[in-house]
Amino acid sequence: MVVIWSKPAIDDLKNYLEHSKMITEGKVQKYIESLVDYGNSLESNPNLGKEFLTYKNITIRQLLYKMHRIFYYVDNDEIIIIQIKHTLRNIDYVIEIIKNLIGKDMY
């Protein structure tokens, strides 16, 4: 299995880095690096996250990492990370974003 970070997920990480309220940029960078490492650990255990939503026959899973949710799905031998959202984010909003992304070119 290989973990693929979609463009929207990468954009989420960049936005968090730019708008974070953490004390230092180094602390934010370290947090993001550990979040990415945690997401990449799905390579050895793709079913680690719990089922969140099934839409158009695609089961979206959610993996919690500290203050963020990592949303992904498994497609053959690929684990596609589609969104990274803060746990305080309105979940209905997140569901709409995910539904809009399914079927679009996310790379």
GROMACS elastic network, one bead per residue, 0.5 to 0.9 nm:
[ bonds ]
;  ai    aj funct       b0    kb
    1    42     6  0.86118   500
    1    43     6  0.54120   500
    1    44     6  0.72863   500
    1    46     6  0.81396   500
    1    76     6  0.82868   500
    1    78     6  0.54687   500
    1    79     6  0.69659   500
    2    40     6  0.83824   500
    2    42     6  0.85072   500
    2    43     6  0.56258   500
    2    44     6  0.88564   500
    2    77     6  0.65003   500
    2    78     6  0.50200   500
    2    79     6  0.60453   500
    2    80     6  0.85674   500
    3    39     6  0.79364   500
    3    40     6  0.59492   500
    3    41     6  0.84309   500
    3    42     6  0.70556   500
    3    43     6  0.58507   500
    3    77     6  0.89075   500
    3    78     6  0.59586   500
    3    80     6  0.61119   500
    3    81     6  0.72794   500
    4    40     6  0.85286   500
    4    78     6  0.68630   500
    4    79     6  0.59585   500
    4    81     6  0.61129   500
    4    82     6  0.87583   500
    4   107     6  0.86196   500
    5     8     6  0.82389   500
    5     9     6  0.61166   500
    5    10     6  0.64941   500
    5    79     6  0.84320   500
    5    80     6  0.61166   500
    5    82     6  0.67926   500
    5    83     6  0.86914   500
    5   106     6  0.88988   500
    5   107     6  0.78242   500
    6     9     6  0.52439   500
    6    10     6  0.63247   500
    6    11     6  0.86129   500
    6    80     6  0.67121   500
    6    81     6  0.58948   500
    6    82     6  0.54019   500
    6    83     6  0.77613   500
    6   105     6  0.89097   500
    6   106     6  0.52515   500
    6   107     6  0.50209   500
    7    10     6  0.50983   500
    7    11     6  0.60485   500
    7    12     6  0.85751   500
    7    82     6  0.78070   500
    7    83     6  0.89131   500
    7   105     6  0.89987   500
    7   106     6  0.55864   500
    7   107     6  0.52201   500
    8    12     6  0.61515   500
    8    13     6  0.87821   500
    8    81     6  0.88657   500
    8    82     6  0.62917   500
    8    83     6  0.61253   500
    8    84     6  0.83472   500
    8   101     6  0.85730   500
    8   106     6  0.67126   500
    8   107     6  0.82094   500
    9    13     6  0.64643   500
    9    14     6  0.87913   500
    9    70     6  0.86141   500
    9    71     6  0.87266   500
    9    81     6  0.64958   500
    9    82     6  0.52443   500
    9    84     6  0.55440   500
    9    85     6  0.87654   500
    9   106     6  0.89420   500
   10    13     6  0.51441   500
   10    14     6  0.63072   500
   10    15     6  0.86569   500
   10    82     6  0.87132   500
   10    83     6  0.81036   500
   10    84     6  0.82351   500
   11    14     6  0.50130   500
   11    15     6  0.60636   500
   11    16     6  0.85166   500
   11    83     6  0.87991   500
   11    84     6  0.89198   500
   12    15     6  0.51368   500
   12    16     6  0.61713   500
   12    17     6  0.86507   500
   12    83     6  0.68769   500
   12    84     6  0.58102   500
   12    85     6  0.72032   500
   13    16     6  0.51039   500
   13    17     6  0.62224   500
   13    18     6  0.87108   500
   13    32     6  0.70547   500
   13    84     6  0.70028   500
   13    85     6  0.88790   500
   14    17     6  0.50739   500
   14    18     6  0.62432   500
   14    19     6  0.86601   500
   15    18     6  0.50914   500
   15    19     6  0.60227   500
   15    20     6  0.81175   500
   16    19     6  0.52206   500
   16    20     6  0.53995   500
   16    28     6  0.85037   500
   16    32     6  0.85465   500
   16    86     6  0.89401   500
   17    20     6  0.55658   500
   17    25     6  0.77987   500
   17    28     6  0.63749   500
   17    29     6  0.70107   500
   17    32     6  0.77076   500
   20    23     6  0.85418   500
   20    25     6  0.85178   500
   20    28     6  0.71472   500
   21    24     6  0.85411   500
   21    28     6  0.87133   500
   22    25     6  0.74318   500
   22    27     6  0.70429   500
   22    28     6  0.62623   500
   23    26     6  0.86834   500
   23    27     6  0.70872   500
   23    28     6  0.79578   500
   24    27     6  0.52549   500
   24    28     6  0.65166   500
   24    29     6  0.87333   500
   25    28     6  0.50860   500
   25    29     6  0.60820   500
   25    30     6  0.85713   500
   26    29     6  0.50319   500
   26    30     6  0.61071   500
   26    31     6  0.85748   500
   27    30     6  0.51456   500
   27    31     6  0.62174   500
   27    32     6  0.87301   500
   28    31     6  0.50535   500
   28    32     6  0.62345   500
   28    33     6  0.86064   500
   29    32     6  0.51625   500
   29    33     6  0.61441   500
   29    34     6  0.86692   500
   30    33     6  0.50689   500
   30    34     6  0.62271   500
   30    35     6  0.85832   500
   31    34     6  0.52241   500
   31    35     6  0.61502   500
   31    36     6  0.86833   500
   32    36     6  0.61330   500
   32    37     6  0.85474   500
   33    36     6  0.51391   500
   33    37     6  0.61850   500
   33    38     6  0.86054   500
   34    38     6  0.60928   500
   34    39     6  0.85721   500
   35    38     6  0.50590   500
   35    39     6  0.62066   500
   35    40     6  0.86005   500
   35    65     6  0.65938   500
   35    66     6  0.85045   500
   35    68     6  0.83933   500
   35    70     6  0.88010   500
   36    40     6  0.60602   500
   36    41     6  0.86073   500
   37    40     6  0.50029   500
   37    41     6  0.62823   500
   38    41     6  0.51312   500
   38    42     6  0.73856   500
   38    65     6  0.75052   500
   39    42     6  0.57773   500
   39    43     6  0.82964   500
   39    63     6  0.80192   500
   39    65     6  0.85883   500
   39    70     6  0.71384   500
   39    81     6  0.79347   500
   40    43     6  0.58914   500
   40    44     6  0.85174   500
   41    44     6  0.59977   500
   41    45     6  0.69256   500
   41    46     6  0.82372   500
   42    47     6  0.75332   500
   42    48     6  0.68163   500
   42    49     6  0.84649   500
   42    79     6  0.74672   500
   43    46     6  0.59241   500
   43    78     6  0.84586   500
   43    79     6  0.72306   500
   45    48     6  0.56345   500
   45    49     6  0.89125   500
   46    49     6  0.74305   500
   46    73     6  0.85462   500
   46    74     6  0.71220   500
   46    79     6  0.69675   500
   47    50     6  0.71940   500
   47    51     6  0.85805   500
   47    61     6  0.79757   500
   47    74     6  0.85250   500
   48    61     6  0.85886   500
   48    62     6  0.86612   500
   48    63     6  0.70940   500
   49    52     6  0.85747   500
   49    61     6  0.54469   500
   49    64     6  0.75444   500
   49    70     6  0.85147   500
   49    71     6  0.85099   500
   49    72     6  0.85096   500
   50    60     6  0.86489   500
   50    61     6  0.53709   500
   50    62     6  0.55071   500
   50    63     6  0.66567   500
   51    54     6  0.80070   500
   51    59     6  0.67724   500
   51    60     6  0.61540   500
   51    62     6  0.63821   500
   52    59     6  0.74321   500
   52    60     6  0.56077   500
   52    62     6  0.58098   500
   52    71     6  0.84036   500
   53    58     6  0.81627   500
   53    59     6  0.58859   500
   53    60     6  0.51264   500
   53    61     6  0.69345   500
   53    62     6  0.88013   500
   53    95     6  0.81358   500
   54    57     6  0.61508   500
   54    58     6  0.53945   500
   54    60     6  0.59160   500
   54    61     6  0.87686   500
   55    58     6  0.52948   500
   55    59     6  0.65957   500
   55    60     6  0.76888   500
   55    99     6  0.70835   500
   55   102     6  0.81388   500
   56    59     6  0.84207   500
   56    99     6  0.88179   500
   56   102     6  0.80814   500
   56   103     6  0.89838   500
   58    73     6  0.71320   500
   58    74     6  0.83368   500
   58    75     6  0.85658   500
   58   102     6  0.84364   500
   59    72     6  0.85284   500
   59    73     6  0.60951   500
   59    74     6  0.77765   500
   60    71     6  0.65926   500
   60    72     6  0.55849   500
   60    74     6  0.80579   500
   60    98     6  0.86857   500
   61    70     6  0.80951   500
   61    71     6  0.56730   500
   61    72     6  0.53392   500
   61    73     6  0.58774   500
   61    74     6  0.85939   500
   62    69     6  0.61932   500
   62    70     6  0.55191   500
   62    72     6  0.65045   500
   62    73     6  0.87212   500
   63    68     6  0.84313   500
   63    69     6  0.56846   500
   63    71     6  0.65228   500
   63    72     6  0.81202   500
   64    67     6  0.75254   500
   64    68     6  0.59624   500
   64    70     6  0.61903   500
   64    71     6  0.88481   500
   64    87     6  0.83312   500
   65    68     6  0.52431   500
   65    69     6  0.61660   500
   65    70     6  0.72923   500
   66    69     6  0.82130   500
   66    87     6  0.85086   500
   67    85     6  0.85038   500
   67    86     6  0.57087   500
   67    87     6  0.54438   500
   67    88     6  0.79373   500
   68    84     6  0.65187   500
   68    85     6  0.54286   500
   68    87     6  0.51000   500
   68    88     6  0.84089   500
   69    83     6  0.80094   500
   69    84     6  0.56462   500
   69    85     6  0.52619   500
   69    86     6  0.61700   500
   69    87     6  0.60507   500
   70    81     6  0.70134   500
   70    82     6  0.78607   500
   70    83     6  0.61209   500
   70    85     6  0.68084   500
   71    80     6  0.85605   500
   71    81     6  0.58698   500
   71    82     6  0.57484   500
   71    83     6  0.51610   500
   71    84     6  0.62734   500
   71    85     6  0.81202   500
   71    98     6  0.85413   500
   72    79     6  0.67363   500
   72    80     6  0.53339   500
   72    82     6  0.53780   500
   72    83     6  0.71304   500
   73    78     6  0.83874   500
   73    79     6  0.58025   500
   73    80     6  0.54188   500
   73    81     6  0.67278   500
   73    82     6  0.78082   500
   74    77     6  0.72880   500
   74    78     6  0.58071   500
   74    80     6  0.62330   500
   74    81     6  0.88715   500
   75    78     6  0.51749   500
   75    79     6  0.62517   500
   75    80     6  0.72919   500
   76    79     6  0.81506   500
   81    84     6  0.80170   500
   82    98     6  0.75382   500
   82   101     6  0.78408   500
   82   102     6  0.88825   500
   82   106     6  0.76190   500
   83    94     6  0.85268   500
   83    97     6  0.85695   500
   83    98     6  0.75319   500
   85    88     6  0.82641   500
   85    89     6  0.66319   500
   85    94     6  0.76136   500
   86    89     6  0.54580   500
   87    90     6  0.81771   500
   87    91     6  0.84651   500
   88    91     6  0.83589   500
   89    92     6  0.87800   500
   89    93     6  0.76556   500
   89    94     6  0.74310   500
   90    93     6  0.54427   500
   90    94     6  0.65884   500
   90    95     6  0.89910   500
   91    95     6  0.62074   500
   91    96     6  0.87258   500
   92    95     6  0.50940   500
   92    96     6  0.64001   500
   92    97     6  0.87808   500
   93    96     6  0.52330   500
   93    97     6  0.63646   500
   93    98     6  0.87725   500
   94    97     6  0.50950   500
   94    98     6  0.62256   500
   94    99     6  0.86621   500
   95    98     6  0.51309   500
   95    99     6  0.61683   500
   95   100     6  0.86391   500
   96    99     6  0.51182   500
   96   100     6  0.62047   500
   96   101     6  0.86553   500
   97   100     6  0.51718   500
   97   101     6  0.62691   500
   97   102     6  0.88893   500
   98   101     6  0.50647   500
   98   102     6  0.63107   500
   99   102     6  0.54226   500
   99   103     6  0.85838   500
  100   103     6  0.78269   500
  100   104     6  0.75988   500
  101   104     6  0.53866   500
  101   105     6  0.78952   500
  101   106     6  0.71227   500
  102   105     6  0.83976   500
  102   106     6  0.84323   500
  103   106     6  0.83826   500
